[in-house]
Amino acid sequence: MAIESFEVSKDETFGDLLNYYEKKQKVKVGVYTSGYFEYWRMYPGTLEAFVRSDLEVVMGKLKTHLGPTAEIVWPGLVSTLDEADRAGRLFKKENVDLVVFVAFTYTVDVISLQCLRYVEKVPLILFLRQSHRDIDFQSNYEQTLRNSAMIAVSQLTGTFRKMGIFERFEVVVGADFEEAPYREMKRYFDAVKTYHYLRELNIGIIGHVFRGMFDHEFDRTSITGALGPQVIDIQISHLLDLWERVTDDEVTECARQLDWVRQYTFQDVTEEEFLRECRFTVAYKRLIKRFRLDAVCFLGQHYVEVKTGCTGYLASVVLAKEKQYMANTEGDVNGLIMMCIMNKVTGQAPLFGEWGEYGEKENAMQMMMHGYGDPDFAKGPGHVKITGTPENWGHQGSGLSVEYTAKPGPVTIGHLIDDKRDGWRMLIGKGEAIDTEKSIPCEDVTLLYRPEIPIKEFVRKILKTGFDHHAIMCYGDVTQELSYLADLMGVKKDYV
């Protein structure tokens, strides 16, 4: 039988989707470590021994901090032009994704550039390191050479500017034994890893952007070109075909597997409505698998709700709990990409929120989550309810939503927008989710977001900046990772 498009094929092999593709599992990191051959003869045996001892510390900490998703490509200690050339050829042959440049003594640019000329398009970290953090007033000249990397690196960055090469590189400064510089390199590594992840990402959209939400409208070509993901249109018929083929036994089995949901208090949701949501969950997960999707978005209002009679929110909760496939609604593909970014960096299923009312007394804004979110973000199971849905766009009965107010803690917010004037921009902000004694009883997931500036100033800044009416939130401070990623993608940054 001839291979057909995924649009019409009843088979599991398609001509216009990758069927056997293996995604990138590791990031290759080329580590360039250098000394200077001239110094070895001046201080025979001793200086090189000092350098190799320092090098062992640096390599050990790099491997530990970058972790198992990093494949280290290390050509050994480089001190001559030939060794630098071999290092550069090795990096090129291995197609490294990131280069970490570590000078242990002064060296000349001609040696360093002999390696770097092979990897001019590869992200670069310059690690300005020393064997100690304070000036040693008892040191001799040999020890100053041991810590003379500042001369080599400053000379190199000046040469970058003169030549117009490596216009984007990052600098990390610290002593060999300190943890902070390696943590910073890990942040940049995570950004590089996420950059490559986005370029393999397949996003499915069922339906379209909610009518009238112009800020959500998107250009598929621009998304793939600037951000990396491909957006695939999935017809409602594809979902309905899978929905209709779900058997009662499969619904019962799904409900059994979701027994953890029953630990929460149910309010105005019948067993029939819960099972209807289970049927949707089975079909939705099958659709993700069938079309090789990494993330998915559907239009619920007047669309999926009308066709299936349910909200589909239970499926979104289940996917969030599993933290593997990101999902949202209303056609917010740009927000979905930010969810995927935060998921890759933190391992969380970020909250898909929109701006709500602000409070001067609390210096906070109430974020609303469209009726679903990972229950792991609640203060505990006793704070979670399964309720009816406050907005009915076509579902049968009471529908299903999740209600809780998210737990306190540091929070990062973000989103993306394609700006007619400035091109792609990334919203980056940090604040905290503040505590509440009880969940707000609004049949929705909420989070009280307190920014680092007065709330009215924050509101004004959001509106003046001109961003989406949605915001994606994860716990922890990943603003630096988002900043690095924006630079890698060539996206402008707006901090709030």
Buried (B, 14 or more C-beta within 10 A) or exposed (E): EEEBEBEEBEEEEBEEBEEEEEEEEEBBBBBBBBBBBEBBEEBEEEBBEBBEEBBEBBBEBBBEBBEEEBBBBBBEBBBBBEBBBBBBBBBBEBEBBBBBBBBBBBBEBEBBBBBBEBBEEBBBBBBBBBBEEEEEEEEEEEBEBBBBBBEBBEBBBEBBEEEEEBEEBBEBBBBBBBEEBBEBBBBBBBBBBBBBBBBBBBBBBBBEBBEEBEBBEBEBEEBBEBBBBBBBEBEBEBBBBBBEEBEEEBBEEBBEEBEEBEEBEBBBBEEEBBBBBBBBBBBBBBBBEBBBBBBBBBBBBEBBBBBBBBBBBBBBBBBBBEBEBBBBBBBBBBBBBBBBBBBBBBEBBBBBBBBBEBBEEBBBBBBBBBBBBBBBBBBEEEBBBBBBBEBBBBBBBBBBBBBBBBBBEEBBBBBBBBBEEEEBBBBBBBBBBBEBEEBBEBBBBBBBBBBEBEBEEBBEBBEEBEBBBBBBBBBBBBBBBBBBBBBBBEBEBBBB
